[in-house]
Amino acid sequence: DREYVQIQLEGGIAFGTGEHPTTRLCLDWVRDKVEHKLESSETTESLNFIDYGAGSGVLGISAAAVKSATVVGVEIDADAIHIANDNSDKNGRNKGTIKYLPEELSGPIYDLCAANILAQPLIGLAPTIASLVKSGGEIGLSGVLSSQATSVVEAYKEFFDDVKVAGEENGWVLIMGQRR
């Protein structure tokens, strides 16, 4: 039943080619959530999606490919920003803006936030990510080993409801939650 969109990527030194379990977990989450949000009556305006730690841009490109979502990617690596922007252009998904400095963002305006980075940075970023996601918005977090999941879940429970492990592949997990 599911229709897939082919995405062309030039990974280079940026993370996110779609082959790692964490990227696959996030891609499935992005697709499911973007489709659900756009089809539900709760979203009458455009959907705002943020990819925090954009790497190659694959998650944002995927969100834009599912339906017409407004996509913002955040990345601190200048080389990855160039790669992500090139990948977005190659796929005709250049609606979003890859921003270099996370401090340039303001919120809370995002309906969905995906962050596929490591557990320790995710724990430290919990207040920042929470400040970007609007009430009722959702997070999908990966880059987390199953042995680290409890620590990440606890860090996000302060800001999000129903924070839980929602998927697992080869020892890696996807954590999701909904903003209060």
Short mmCIF file of the C-alpha atoms (twelve columns), coordinates in Angstrom:
data_MODEL
# 
_entry.id   MODEL 
# 
loop_
_atom_site.group_PDB 
_atom_site.id 
_atom_site.type_symbol 
_atom_site.label_atom_id 
_atom_site.label_alt_id 
_atom_site.label_comp_id 
_atom_site.label_asym_id 
_atom_site.label_seq_id 
_atom_site.Cartn_x 
_atom_site.Cartn_y 
_atom_site.Cartn_z 
_atom_site.pdbx_PDB_model_num 
ATOM 1   C CA . ASP A 1   0.000  0.000  0.000  1 
ATOM 2   C CA . ARG A 2   2.796  2.358  0.886  1 
ATOM 3   C CA . GLU A 3   4.215  4.486  -1.894 1 
ATOM 4   C CA . TYR A 4   7.922  5.232  -1.630 1 
ATOM 5   C CA . VAL A 5   9.779  8.202  -3.029 1 
ATOM 6   C CA . GLN A 6   13.285 7.753  -4.359 1 
ATOM 7   C CA . ILE A 7   15.788 10.253 -2.979 1 
ATOM 8   C CA . GLN A 8   19.196 10.910 -4.523 1 
ATOM 9   C CA . LEU A 9   21.916 11.621 -1.980 1 
ATOM 10  C CA . GLU A 10  25.523 12.649 -2.073 1 
ATOM 11  C CA . GLY A 11  26.639 11.704 1.422  1 
ATOM 12  C CA . GLY A 12  30.206 12.910 1.312  1 
ATOM 13  C CA . ILE A 13  31.298 13.590 4.871  1 
ATOM 14  C CA . ALA A 14  27.750 14.305 6.073  1 
ATOM 15  C CA . PHE A 15  25.801 11.740 8.032  1 
ATOM 16  C CA . GLY A 16  22.579 10.219 6.770  1 
ATOM 17  C CA . THR A 17  22.589 8.023  3.690  1 
ATOM 18  C CA . GLY A 18  19.610 5.956  4.772  1 
ATOM 19  C CA . GLU A 19  21.624 2.803  5.345  1 
ATOM 20  C CA . HIS A 20  22.111 3.073  9.123  1 
ATOM 21  C CA . PRO A 21  19.364 1.678  11.379 1 
ATOM 22  C CA . THR A 22  18.865 5.061  13.075 1 
ATOM 23  C CA . THR A 23  18.259 6.761  9.744  1 
ATOM 24  C CA . ARG A 24  15.785 4.068  8.697  1 
ATOM 25  C CA . LEU A 25  13.943 4.388  12.013 1 
ATOM 26  C CA . CYS A 26  13.733 8.158  11.580 1 
ATOM 27  C CA . LEU A 27  12.677 7.923  7.934  1 
ATOM 28  C CA . ASP A 28  9.774  5.646  8.854  1 
ATOM 29  C CA . TRP A 29  8.777  7.992  11.694 1 
ATOM 30  C CA . VAL A 30  8.981  11.061 9.433  1 
ATOM 31  C CA . ARG A 31  6.842  9.476  6.758  1 
ATOM 32  C CA . ASP A 32  4.192  8.241  9.191  1 
ATOM 33  C CA . LYS A 33  3.989  11.493 11.150 1 
ATOM 34  C CA . VAL A 34  4.022  13.854 8.169  1 
ATOM 35  C CA . GLU A 35  1.271  11.857 6.474  1 
ATOM 36  C CA . HIS A 36  -0.779 11.712 9.680  1 
ATOM 37  C CA . LYS A 37  -0.417 15.415 10.502 1 
ATOM 38  C CA . LEU A 38  -1.305 16.527 6.994  1 
ATOM 39  C CA . GLU A 39  -4.295 14.204 6.716  1 
ATOM 40  C CA . SER A 40  -5.699 14.998 10.158 1 
ATOM 41  C CA . SER A 41  -8.055 17.838 10.846 1 
ATOM 42  C CA . GLU A 42  -5.661 19.262 13.451 1 
ATOM 43  C CA . THR A 43  -3.375 20.728 10.779 1 
ATOM 44  C CA . THR A 44  -5.189 23.193 8.568  1 
ATOM 45  C CA . GLU A 45  -2.159 25.281 7.715  1 
ATOM 46  C CA . SER A 46  1.142  24.102 6.311  1 
ATOM 47  C CA . LEU A 47  3.115  21.610 8.346  1 
ATOM 48  C CA . ASN A 48  6.348  22.900 9.886  1 
ATOM 49  C CA . PHE A 49  9.085  20.265 10.157 1 
ATOM 50  C CA . ILE A 50  12.563 20.656 11.648 1 
ATOM 51  C CA . ASP A 51  15.478 18.265 11.192 1 
ATOM 52  C CA . TYR A 52  17.814 19.018 14.098 1 
ATOM 53  C CA . GLY A 53  21.278 17.798 13.113 1 
ATOM 54  C CA . ALA A 54  20.435 17.632 9.419  1 
ATOM 55  C CA . GLY A 55  23.606 15.929 8.149  1 
ATOM 56  C CA . SER A 56  22.925 15.007 4.515  1 
ATOM 57  C CA . GLY A 57  19.408 16.465 4.738  1 
ATOM 58  C CA . VAL A 58  17.731 13.100 4.120  1 
ATOM 59  C CA . LEU A 59  15.064 13.485 6.819  1 
ATOM 60  C CA . GLY A 60  14.007 16.947 5.689  1 
ATOM 61  C CA . ILE A 61  14.021 15.892 2.043  1 
ATOM 62  C CA . SER A 62  11.857 12.927 2.985  1 
ATOM 63  C CA . ALA A 63  9.401  15.156 4.877  1 
ATOM 64  C CA . ALA A 64  9.124  17.520 1.918  1 
ATOM 65  C CA . ALA A 65  8.664  14.593 -0.474 1 
ATOM 66  C CA . VAL A 66  5.740  13.068 1.423  1 
ATOM 67  C CA . LYS A 67  3.547  16.153 1.175  1 
ATOM 68  C CA . SER A 68  4.069  19.867 1.014  1 
ATOM 69  C CA . ALA A 69  5.699  20.501 4.362  1 
ATOM 70  C CA . THR A 70  7.797  23.536 5.230  1 
ATOM 71  C CA . VAL A 71  11.168 22.109 6.221  1 
ATOM 72  C CA . VAL A 72  14.029 23.629 8.191  1 
ATOM 73  C CA . GLY A 73  17.282 21.795 8.772  1 
ATOM 74  C CA . VAL A 74  19.701 22.731 11.537 1 
ATOM 75  C CA . GLU A 75  23.349 21.780 11.276 1 
ATOM 76  C CA . ILE A 76  26.526 22.999 12.967 1 
ATOM 77  C CA . ASP A 77  28.912 21.536 10.370 1 
ATOM 78  C CA . ALA A 78  29.487 23.942 7.463  1 
ATOM 79  C CA . ASP A 79  30.459 21.143 5.053  1 
ATOM 80  C CA . ALA A 80  27.317 19.194 5.884  1 
ATOM 81  C CA . ILE A 81  25.205 22.291 5.213  1 
ATOM 82  C CA . HIS A 82  26.560 22.520 1.673  1 
ATOM 83  C CA . ILE A 83  25.918 18.817 1.110  1 
ATOM 84  C CA . ALA A 84  22.392 19.034 2.565  1 
ATOM 85  C CA . ASN A 85  21.532 22.037 0.398  1 
ATOM 86  C CA . ASP A 86  22.925 20.301 -2.704 1 
ATOM 87  C CA . ASN A 87  20.923 17.164 -1.891 1 
ATOM 88  C CA . SER A 88  17.796 19.242 -1.393 1 
ATOM 89  C CA . ASP A 89  18.315 20.942 -4.764 1 
ATOM 90  C CA . LYS A 90  18.964 17.604 -6.530 1 
ATOM 91  C CA . ASN A 91  15.674 16.291 -5.234 1 
ATOM 92  C CA . GLY A 92  13.672 19.411 -6.032 1 
ATOM 93  C CA . ARG A 93  12.984 19.920 -2.340 1 
ATOM 94  C CA . ASN A 94  14.589 23.299 -1.821 1 
ATOM 95  C CA . LYS A 95  11.691 24.849 0.094  1 
ATOM 96  C CA . GLY A 96  13.503 24.484 3.389  1 
ATOM 97  C CA . THR A 97  16.446 26.376 4.708  1 
ATOM 98  C CA . ILE A 98  19.453 24.698 6.242  1 
ATOM 99  C CA . LYS A 99  20.613 26.991 9.012  1 
ATOM 100 C CA . TYR A 100 24.141 26.892 10.308 1 
ATOM 101 C CA . LEU A 101 23.644 28.083 13.863 1 
ATOM 102 C CA . PRO A 102 20.888 26.603 16.000 1 
ATOM 103 C CA . GLU A 103 20.759 29.897 17.942 1 
ATOM 104 C CA . GLU A 104 19.245 31.561 14.857 1 
ATOM 105 C CA . LEU A 105 16.019 29.619 15.296 1 
ATOM 106 C CA . SER A 106 12.985 30.798 17.156 1 
ATOM 107 C CA . GLY A 107 10.031 28.833 18.314 1 
ATOM 108 C CA . PRO A 108 7.815  27.214 19.228 1 
ATOM 109 C CA . ILE A 109 6.556  26.832 15.679 1 
ATOM 110 C CA . TYR A 110 7.372  23.266 14.658 1 
ATOM 111 C CA . ASP A 111 4.766  20.521 14.398 1 
ATOM 112 C CA . LEU A 112 7.408  17.803 14.055 1 
ATOM 113 C CA . CYS A 113 11.063 17.602 15.046 1 
ATOM 114 C CA . ALA A 114 13.377 14.774 14.039 1 
ATOM 115 C CA . ALA A 115 16.827 14.573 15.616 1 
ATOM 116 C CA . ASN A 116 19.116 11.693 14.684 1 
ATOM 117 C CA . ILE A 117 22.205 12.455 16.728 1 
ATOM 118 C CA . LEU A 118 23.930 10.722 19.630 1 
ATOM 119 C CA . ALA A 119 22.403 10.174 23.089 1 
ATOM 120 C CA . GLN A 120 24.568 12.624 25.076 1 
ATOM 121 C CA . PRO A 121 23.978 15.578 22.732 1 
ATOM 122 C CA . LEU A 122 20.258 14.726 22.638 1 
ATOM 123 C CA . ILE A 123 20.115 14.811 26.436 1 
ATOM 124 C CA . GLY A 124 21.813 18.215 26.518 1 
ATOM 125 C CA . LEU A 125 19.561 19.530 23.740 1 
ATOM 126 C CA . ALA A 126 16.276 18.587 25.442 1 
ATOM 127 C CA . PRO A 127 15.425 22.185 26.538 1 
ATOM 128 C CA . THR A 128 16.426 23.608 23.138 1 
ATOM 129 C CA . ILE A 129 14.433 21.080 21.144 1 
ATOM 130 C CA . ALA A 130 11.459 21.543 23.488 1 
ATOM 131 C CA . SER A 131 11.581 25.313 22.905 1 
ATOM 132 C CA . LEU A 132 11.187 24.771 19.150 1 
ATOM 133 C CA . VAL A 133 8.247  22.350 19.187 1 
ATOM 134 C CA . LYS A 134 4.771  23.805 19.622 1 
ATOM 135 C CA . SER A 135 2.191  22.388 22.005 1 
ATOM 136 C CA . GLY A 136 0.861  19.149 20.534 1 
ATOM 137 C CA . GLY A 137 3.913  18.833 18.281 1 
ATOM 138 C CA . GLU A 138 5.917  15.633 18.226 1 
ATOM 139 C CA . ILE A 139 9.537  14.513 18.406 1 
ATOM 140 C CA . GLY A 140 11.277 11.532 16.850 1 
ATOM 141 C CA . LEU A 141 14.755 11.004 18.298 1 
ATOM 142 C CA . SER A 142 17.360 8.447  17.293 1 
ATOM 143 C CA . GLY A 143 21.100 7.901  17.330 1 
ATOM 144 C CA . VAL A 144 20.424 6.216  20.659 1 
ATOM 145 C CA . LEU A 145 21.486 2.719  21.663 1 
ATOM 146 C CA . SER A 146 18.867 0.682  23.513 1 
ATOM 147 C CA . SER A 147 21.130 0.763  26.589 1 
ATOM 148 C CA . GLN A 148 20.968 4.607  26.526 1 
ATOM 149 C CA . ALA A 149 17.230 4.932  25.926 1 
ATOM 150 C CA . THR A 150 16.184 5.397  29.559 1 
ATOM 151 C CA . SER A 151 18.477 8.416  30.013 1 
ATOM 152 C CA . VAL A 152 17.174 10.105 26.862 1 
ATOM 153 C CA . VAL A 153 13.541 9.353  27.737 1 
ATOM 154 C CA . GLU A 154 14.030 10.862 31.215 1 
ATOM 155 C CA . ALA A 155 15.578 14.058 29.784 1 
ATOM 156 C CA . TYR A 156 12.577 14.633 27.503 1 
ATOM 157 C CA . LYS A 157 9.842  13.732 30.028 1 
ATOM 158 C CA . GLU A 158 10.269 17.183 31.564 1 
ATOM 159 C CA . PHE A 159 8.904  18.757 28.362 1 
ATOM 160 C CA . PHE A 160 6.996  16.046 26.494 1 
ATOM 161 C CA . ASP A 161 4.198  13.605 27.296 1 
ATOM 162 C CA . ASP A 162 4.134  9.912  26.422 1 
ATOM 163 C CA . VAL A 163 7.908  9.798  25.829 1 
ATOM 164 C CA . LYS A 164 8.785  6.224  24.952 1 
ATOM 165 C CA . VAL A 165 10.824 3.912  22.778 1 
ATOM 166 C CA . ALA A 166 8.715  3.467  19.653 1 
ATOM 167 C CA . GLY A 167 11.012 1.367  17.494 1 
ATOM 168 C CA . GLU A 168 14.196 -0.686 17.618 1 
ATOM 169 C CA . GLU A 169 16.580 -2.017 15.011 1 
ATOM 170 C CA . ASN A 170 19.892 -3.775 15.615 1 
ATOM 171 C CA . GLY A 171 20.336 -2.306 19.096 1 
ATOM 172 C CA . TRP A 172 19.355 1.248  18.093 1 
ATOM 173 C CA . VAL A 173 16.072 2.864  19.125 1 
ATOM 174 C CA . LEU A 174 13.648 5.570  18.080 1 
ATOM 175 C CA . ILE A 175 12.152 7.631  20.896 1 
ATOM 176 C CA . MET A 176 9.033  9.698  20.425 1 
ATOM 177 C CA . GLY A 177 6.898  12.039 22.492 1 
ATOM 178 C CA . GLN A 178 4.335  14.830 22.267 1 
ATOM 179 C CA . ARG A 179 4.897  18.402 23.485 1 
ATOM 180 C CA . ARG A 180 2.733  19.571 26.364 1 
# 
